[in-house]
Amino acid sequence: MEIREVRAFTAVAEQGSLSGAARGLHVSQSALSQTILSLERQLGVRLLVRHSTGVTVTDAGMILLREGRALLAQHDRALAAVTNQAAASVGPLRVGVPLELPADLLPVALAELRETFPQARPEISHASSAAQLAALRTGELDVALVREYPAGPDYDAVLAVEEAMGVFLAGSRASELAGPAGVRLHQLANLDWVAFPRVEASAWYDEVAAILRTHGITVPEQPPDTGDHPLIAEVKFAAVVTGRAFALAPPRLSAPLPEGVTWCPLTGAPIVRRTWAVWPASSRRRDVATLVAALDITTR
């Protein structure tokens, strides 16, 4: 059970409404509902009773609400105690981001940062997870948004977003394969996977490759090598539109799809992509702490 989940449940319980809590947390109602359902599954109890006018907290939910409020208060006091001891930096706040980041994730966090630190000067750069972690090590980045949890004690991290991945398919293939709930992963066994370069995020690539193999999908023996350049959308579309390939893609797309290409969900959400906000454990910057807290709150 994570702080973000406790915060989400507490907001819903206090508002008595999923929609009202979602607005206050700056997340979608469906994402907030999934967070509550996940929390109920973890705890093995029902926390809320949903009805047409809102929600009612169960007895188990009342216990979690009481303890959750105490936990959140302690968490916020600890964060305030640490950040009050650190001076806000007068330099730029250098943030690395990957491709395909949900369009609303960073703007919401940056807006909260500017409310606390109007003088903040965020500088955003796009790079692969591997390149961002390397930049953190050399001090060229202050915060990195990466697709794998960093190993070792030198970094701290919070989960910024989880995305149930779908697929790009040619329109004709989508009509042939997709059911009411989407496409089953094993149905793609006769198609080529348009793989992203393993050097971008090796742990994430290996996780995806293992899942695809268990569903009968062939994984390239030699992952694509694009050097320092990520696999761009145009390359995916060119392969997919032939009807002989598929590419993984998140549900929230920032641009319209080209003619002949369709996005479909994967039935059962077998592949979930996680993006972590990572920063040096030695950092004492209050602007970093504020940005990280905002990203944690906006997790959906």
C-alpha positions as CSV (number, residue, x, y, z in Angstrom):
1,M,0.0,0.0,0.0
2,E,1.5,3.3,-1.1
3,I,1.0,6.9,0.1
4,R,-0.6,7.9,-3.1
5,E,-3.2,5.1,-2.7
6,V,-4.0,6.2,0.9
7,R,-4.3,9.8,-0.2
8,A,-6.6,8.8,-3.1
9,F,-8.9,6.7,-0.8
10,T,-9.0,9.5,1.9
11,A,-10.0,12.1,-0.7
12,V,-12.8,9.9,-2.0
13,A,-14.0,9.0,1.6
14,E,-14.0,12.7,2.6
15,Q,-15.7,13.9,-0.5
16,G,-18.2,11.1,-0.6
17,S,-17.8,11.1,-4.4
18,L,-15.3,9.8,-6.9
19,S,-15.9,12.6,-9.3
20,G,-15.3,15.3,-6.7
21,A,-12.2,13.6,-5.4
22,A,-10.9,13.2,-8.9
23,R,-11.2,16.9,-9.6
24,G,-9.3,17.7,-6.3
25,L,-6.5,15.3,-7.1
26,H,-6.3,16.3,-10.8
27,V,-6.8,12.8,-12.1
28,S,-9.5,11.1,-14.2
29,Q,-12.4,9.5,-12.4
30,S,-11.8,6.1,-14.1
31,A,-8.1,6.1,-13.0
32,L,-9.1,7.0,-9.4
33,S,-11.7,4.2,-9.4
34,Q,-9.0,1.8,-10.5
35,T,-6.7,2.9,-7.7
36,I,-9.5,2.3,-5.1
37,L,-10.3,-1.2,-6.6
38,S,-6.6,-2.0,-6.5
39,L,-6.4,-1.0,-2.9
40,E,-9.4,-3.1,-2.1
41,R,-7.8,-6.1,-3.8
42,Q,-4.6,-5.6,-1.9
43,L,-6.3,-5.5,1.5
44,G,-8.9,-8.1,0.7
45,V,-11.8,-6.0,2.0
46,R,-14.4,-3.7,0.6
47,L,-13.7,-0.1,1.5
48,L,-16.5,1.7,-0.3
49,V,-20.1,1.0,-1.4
50,R,-20.8,2.8,-4.7
51,H,-24.2,4.1,-5.6
52,S,-25.8,6.6,-7.9
53,T,-25.3,9.6,-5.7
54,G,-21.8,8.9,-4.5
55,V,-20.0,6.5,-2.2
56,T,-20.5,5.2,1.4
57,V,-17.5,4.2,3.5
58,T,-17.7,0.6,4.9
59,D,-16.6,-0.3,8.5
60,A,-13.3,-1.4,7.1
61,G,-13.1,1.8,5.2
62,M,-13.7,3.9,8.3
63,I,-10.7,2.1,10.0
64,L,-8.5,2.9,7.0
65,L,-9.8,6.5,6.9
66,R,-8.8,7.0,10.5
67,E,-5.4,5.4,10.2
68,G,-4.8,6.9,6.7
69,R,-5.4,10.5,8.0
70,A,-2.8,9.9,10.7
71,L,-0.4,8.4,8.2
72,L,-0.8,11.2,5.7
73,A,-0.3,13.8,8.5
74,Q,2.9,12.1,9.6
75,H,4.1,11.9,6.0
76,D,3.4,15.5,5.3
77,R,5.1,16.6,8.5
78,A,8.2,14.6,7.7
79,L,8.3,16.1,4.2
80,A,7.9,19.6,5.5
81,A,10.6,19.1,8.2
82,V,13.0,18.0,5.6
83,T,12.2,20.6,3.0
84,N,12.2,23.4,5.6
85,Q,15.8,22.6,6.3
86,A,16.8,22.9,2.7
87,A,17.2,26.1,0.7
88,A,15.4,26.4,-2.6
89,S,17.9,26.5,-5.4
90,V,18.3,29.7,-7.4
91,G,19.5,27.7,-10.4
92,P,17.3,25.9,-13.1
93,L,15.5,22.8,-12.2
94,R,16.6,20.3,-14.9
95,V,14.0,17.6,-15.6
96,G,14.3,14.7,-18.1
97,V,11.3,13.2,-19.7
98,P,10.8,10.2,-22.0
99,L,8.7,10.0,-25.2
100,E,5.0,9.2,-24.8
101,L,4.6,10.8,-21.4
102,P,0.9,11.5,-20.7
103,A,0.3,15.0,-21.8
104,D,-1.2,16.3,-18.6
105,L,1.2,14.7,-16.1
106,L,4.1,17.2,-16.1
107,P,2.1,20.4,-16.7
108,V,0.0,19.7,-13.5
109,A,3.1,19.0,-11.5
110,L,4.9,22.1,-12.9
111,A,1.8,24.3,-12.1
112,E,2.0,23.2,-8.5
113,L,5.7,23.8,-8.4
114,R,5.2,27.4,-9.6
115,E,2.6,28.0,-7.0
116,T,5.1,27.3,-4.3
117,F,8.2,28.6,-6.1
118,P,7.2,31.4,-8.5
119,Q,10.9,31.9,-9.3
120,A,11.4,28.3,-10.3
121,R,13.0,27.8,-13.7
122,P,12.3,24.3,-15.0
123,E,14.2,23.1,-18.0
124,I,12.7,20.1,-19.7
125,S,14.7,17.8,-22.0
126,H,13.7,14.6,-23.8
127,A,16.0,11.5,-23.5
128,S,15.8,7.7,-23.0
129,S,15.7,6.2,-19.5
130,A,19.4,5.1,-19.8
131,A,20.5,8.6,-20.9
132,Q,18.6,10.3,-18.1
133,L,20.0,8.0,-15.4
134,A,23.5,8.7,-16.8
135,A,22.8,12.4,-16.6
136,L,21.6,12.1,-13.0
137,R,24.9,10.4,-12.1
138,T,26.9,13.3,-13.7
139,G,24.8,16.0,-12.2
140,E,23.3,17.1,-15.5
141,L,19.8,16.4,-14.4
142,D,18.0,17.1,-11.1
143,V,14.9,14.9,-11.7
144,A,14.5,12.1,-14.2
145,L,11.2,10.5,-15.4
146,V,12.3,7.0,-16.4
147,R,10.8,3.6,-17.2
148,E,12.7,1.5,-14.7
149,Y,13.3,1.7,-10.9
150,P,16.9,2.7,-10.2
151,A,19.0,0.2,-8.3
152,G,21.1,1.1,-5.3
153,P,21.0,3.7,-2.5
154,D,22.1,6.7,-4.5
155,Y,18.6,7.5,-5.8
156,D,15.1,8.0,-4.4
157,A,12.1,7.4,-6.5
158,V,8.3,7.6,-6.6
159,L,5.9,6.1,-9.1
160,A,4.6,8.9,-11.3
161,V,2.2,7.1,-13.7
162,E,1.1,3.6,-14.7
163,E,-0.3,3.0,-18.2
164,A,-2.1,-0.2,-19.4
165,M,-0.5,-0.5,-22.8
166,G,-2.5,-1.1,-26.0
167,V,-1.4,-1.7,-29.5
168,F,-1.3,0.1,-32.8
169,L,-2.7,-2.1,-35.6
170,A,-3.7,-1.6,-39.2
171,G,-7.4,-0.9,-39.4
172,S,-8.1,-4.1,-41.3
173,R,-6.2,-6.1,-38.6
174,A,-8.1,-4.4,-35.8
175,S,-11.4,-5.2,-37.4
176,E,-10.3,-8.9,-37.7
177,L,-8.9,-9.3,-34.2
178,A,-10.5,-6.9,-31.8
179,G,-13.4,-7.9,-29.6
180,P,-15.6,-5.8,-27.3
181,A,-12.8,-5.7,-24.7
182,G,-9.9,-5.2,-27.1
183,V,-7.3,-7.6,-28.5
184,R,-6.0,-10.7,-26.7
185,L,-2.2,-10.7,-26.7
186,H,-1.9,-14.2,-28.1
187,Q,-3.9,-13.1,-31.2
188,L,-0.8,-11.1,-32.3
189,A,1.4,-14.2,-32.5
190,N,1.4,-14.1,-36.3
191,L,2.5,-10.4,-36.4
192,D,5.9,-8.8,-36.0
193,W,6.5,-6.7,-32.9
194,V,7.9,-3.3,-33.7
195,A,10.2,-3.3,-30.8
196,F,11.8,-0.2,-29.2
197,P,15.6,-0.2,-28.7
198,R,16.6,-2.1,-25.6
199,V,19.2,0.5,-24.8
200,E,16.4,3.0,-24.0
201,A,15.3,1.0,-20.9
202,S,16.8,-2.5,-20.6
203,A,14.7,-3.7,-17.7
204,W,11.4,-2.5,-19.3
205,Y,12.4,-4.1,-22.6
206,D,13.2,-7.4,-20.9
207,E,9.9,-7.3,-19.0
208,V,7.9,-6.7,-22.2
209,A,9.9,-9.3,-24.1
210,A,9.2,-12.0,-21.5
211,I,5.4,-11.3,-21.5
212,L,5.3,-11.4,-25.3
213,R,7.2,-14.7,-25.4
214,T,4.7,-16.3,-23.0
215,H,1.9,-15.4,-25.4
216,G,3.6,-17.0,-28.4
217,I,5.0,-13.8,-29.9
218,T,8.4,-13.8,-31.5
219,V,10.8,-11.3,-30.0
220,P,13.7,-10.1,-32.2
221,E,17.0,-11.7,-31.4
222,Q,18.7,-8.4,-32.1
223,P,16.7,-5.5,-30.7
224,P,16.7,-2.4,-33.0
225,D,19.7,-0.1,-32.5
226,T,18.8,3.5,-33.3
227,G,21.9,4.9,-31.6
228,D,21.0,7.9,-29.4
229,H,17.6,8.4,-31.2
230,P,14.4,6.8,-29.9
231,L,12.0,4.8,-32.1
232,I,9.8,7.6,-33.5
233,A,6.1,7.2,-34.1
234,E,6.4,7.5,-37.9
235,V,8.6,4.3,-38.0
236,K,6.0,2.4,-36.0
237,F,3.1,3.6,-38.2
238,A,5.0,2.6,-41.4
239,A,5.4,-0.9,-40.2
240,V,1.9,-1.2,-38.7
241,V,0.0,0.0,-41.7
242,T,1.2,-2.9,-43.7
243,G,-1.0,-5.2,-41.6
244,R,2.0,-7.4,-40.8
245,A,3.1,-5.8,-37.5
246,F,2.0,-4.3,-34.2
247,A,3.5,-1.7,-31.9
248,L,2.8,-1.1,-28.2
249,A,1.3,2.3,-27.3
250,P,-0.3,4.0,-24.3
251,P,-4.0,4.8,-24.2
252,R,-3.6,8.6,-23.9
253,L,-2.3,9.7,-27.3
254,S,-1.2,13.3,-27.8
255,A,-1.7,13.4,-31.6
256,P,-4.2,11.9,-34.0
257,L,-3.4,8.6,-35.7
258,P,-2.6,8.5,-39.4
259,E,-5.2,7.0,-41.7
260,G,-5.2,3.2,-41.7
261,V,-3.8,2.9,-38.1
262,T,-6.0,2.1,-35.1
263,W,-5.2,1.9,-31.4
264,C,-6.8,-1.1,-29.5
265,P,-6.6,-2.0,-25.8
266,L,-5.2,-5.3,-24.7
267,T,-7.7,-7.5,-23.0
268,G,-6.9,-7.9,-19.3
269,A,-4.1,-5.3,-19.4
270,P,-1.2,-7.8,-19.5
271,I,1.4,-5.1,-20.1
272,V,1.6,-2.1,-17.7
273,R,4.2,0.6,-18.3
274,R,5.4,2.4,-15.2
275,T,7.2,5.7,-15.2
276,W,9.2,6.7,-12.1
277,A,10.3,10.1,-10.9
278,V,13.9,9.7,-9.8
279,W,16.3,12.1,-8.1
280,P,19.6,11.9,-6.2
281,A,19.1,10.7,-2.6
282,S,21.6,13.4,-1.5
283,S,19.4,16.2,-2.9
284,R,18.2,18.9,-0.4
285,R,16.5,21.1,-2.9
286,R,13.0,22.2,-1.9
287,D,11.9,22.7,-5.5
288,V,12.9,19.1,-6.3
289,A,10.9,17.9,-3.3
290,T,7.8,20.0,-4.3
291,L,7.9,18.7,-7.9
292,V,8.3,15.1,-6.8
293,A,5.4,15.4,-4.3
294,A,3.2,16.9,-7.0
295,L,4.1,14.0,-9.4
296,D,3.3,11.5,-6.6
297,I,-0.1,13.1,-6.0
298,T,-1.0,13.2,-9.7
299,T,-0.3,9.5,-10.2
300,R,-3.1,7.8,-12.0
